[in-house]
Amino acid sequence: MGKISLNVCEPGSESSSATHEFSQGVFKIGTLPSSHLRLSDVTVSRMHAVIESEGDEFWITDLASAAGTCINGKRTRGRQLLRNGDEIQMGQTRIVVKRL
């Protein structure tokens, strides 16, 4: 089973403000209190995206958010495989993926 670390840098912070590890199931990202990764960025949707694990792979899906989700500067369409070093942009928040 694979594992990833998400290094989060929210607006107003020049360095990583938090690191979250994830290994299986569904990991919800948004501003809702029920999100696994709760962001305070006002440009992020309440339920912005999900990351799902499948074996050793991790996939991200934008949930029709207003601001969209970009991976390495390109807007995602449907599910996208996450690779080591990928940079996710949600609103003004930057998240760097590290495979563990």
C-alpha positions as CSV (number, residue, x, y, z in Angstrom):
1,M,0.0,0.0,0.0
2,G,1.4,3.4,-1.0
3,K,1.5,6.6,1.1
4,I,1.8,10.3,0.2
5,S,2.5,13.4,2.1
6,L,0.8,16.7,1.2
7,N,2.7,19.8,2.0
8,V,0.3,22.7,2.1
9,C,1.1,26.4,1.7
10,E,-1.9,28.7,2.1
11,P,-2.1,32.4,1.0
12,G,0.0,34.7,3.1
13,S,2.5,31.9,4.0
14,E,5.8,31.6,2.1
15,S,6.7,28.2,3.4
16,S,4.7,25.0,4.0
17,S,2.1,25.7,6.7
18,A,1.2,22.0,7.3
19,T,2.0,18.5,6.2
20,H,-0.7,15.8,6.0
21,E,-0.1,12.1,5.3
22,F,-2.6,9.9,3.5
23,S,-2.4,6.2,2.7
24,Q,-5.8,4.8,1.7
25,G,-9.5,5.4,1.0
26,V,-10.9,8.8,0.1
27,F,-9.3,12.1,1.3
28,K,-11.6,15.1,1.0
29,I,-10.2,18.6,0.5
30,G,-12.2,21.9,1.0
31,T,-13.3,24.5,3.5
32,L,-16.0,22.4,5.2
33,P,-15.3,21.3,8.8
34,S,-15.9,17.7,7.6
35,S,-13.0,17.8,5.1
36,H,-10.0,15.7,5.9
37,L,-7.8,18.6,4.7
38,R,-9.6,21.7,5.7
39,L,-8.3,24.9,4.0
40,S,-9.0,28.5,5.1
41,D,-8.5,29.9,1.6
42,V,-11.7,31.8,0.6
43,T,-11.1,30.9,-3.0
44,V,-11.3,27.2,-2.3
45,S,-14.8,25.6,-2.5
46,R,-16.5,24.0,0.4
47,M,-15.9,20.5,-1.1
48,H,-13.2,21.3,-3.7
49,A,-11.6,18.0,-4.6
50,V,-10.9,14.4,-3.4
51,I,-7.8,12.2,-3.5
52,E,-8.5,8.5,-3.8
53,S,-6.0,5.6,-3.4
54,E,-6.0,2.6,-5.6
55,G,-3.2,0.2,-4.7
56,D,0.0,2.2,-4.8
57,E,-1.5,5.0,-6.9
58,F,-3.2,8.2,-5.9
59,W,-5.8,10.0,-8.0
60,I,-7.2,13.5,-7.6
61,T,-10.6,14.6,-8.9
62,D,-11.9,18.2,-8.9
63,L,-15.5,18.3,-7.7
64,A,-16.7,21.0,-10.1
65,S,-15.2,23.7,-7.9
66,A,-15.6,27.3,-8.9
67,A,-11.8,28.0,-9.0
68,G,-10.8,24.6,-10.4
69,T,-7.8,22.5,-9.6
70,C,-4.5,22.7,-11.4
71,I,-1.7,20.1,-11.4
72,N,1.7,21.6,-12.4
73,G,0.0,24.6,-13.9
74,K,-2.5,22.7,-16.0
75,R,-6.2,22.6,-15.1
76,T,-7.4,19.1,-14.4
77,R,-10.2,17.4,-16.4
78,G,-11.6,14.3,-14.7
79,R,-9.3,12.1,-12.6
80,Q,-5.6,12.8,-12.6
81,L,-2.8,10.5,-11.4
82,L,-0.6,12.2,-8.7
83,R,3.1,11.7,-9.0
84,N,6.0,12.6,-6.7
85,G,6.7,16.3,-6.8
86,D,3.4,17.3,-8.4
87,E,2.2,20.7,-7.4
88,I,-1.6,21.1,-6.8
89,Q,-3.1,24.5,-7.0
90,M,-6.6,25.1,-5.4
91,G,-7.6,28.7,-5.4
92,Q,-4.6,30.5,-3.9
93,T,-3.4,27.4,-2.0
94,R,-0.4,25.4,-3.2
95,I,0.0,21.7,-2.2
96,V,3.1,19.7,-3.1
97,V,2.8,15.9,-3.3
98,K,5.6,13.7,-1.9
99,R,5.4,9.9,-2.3
100,L,6.5,8.1,0.9
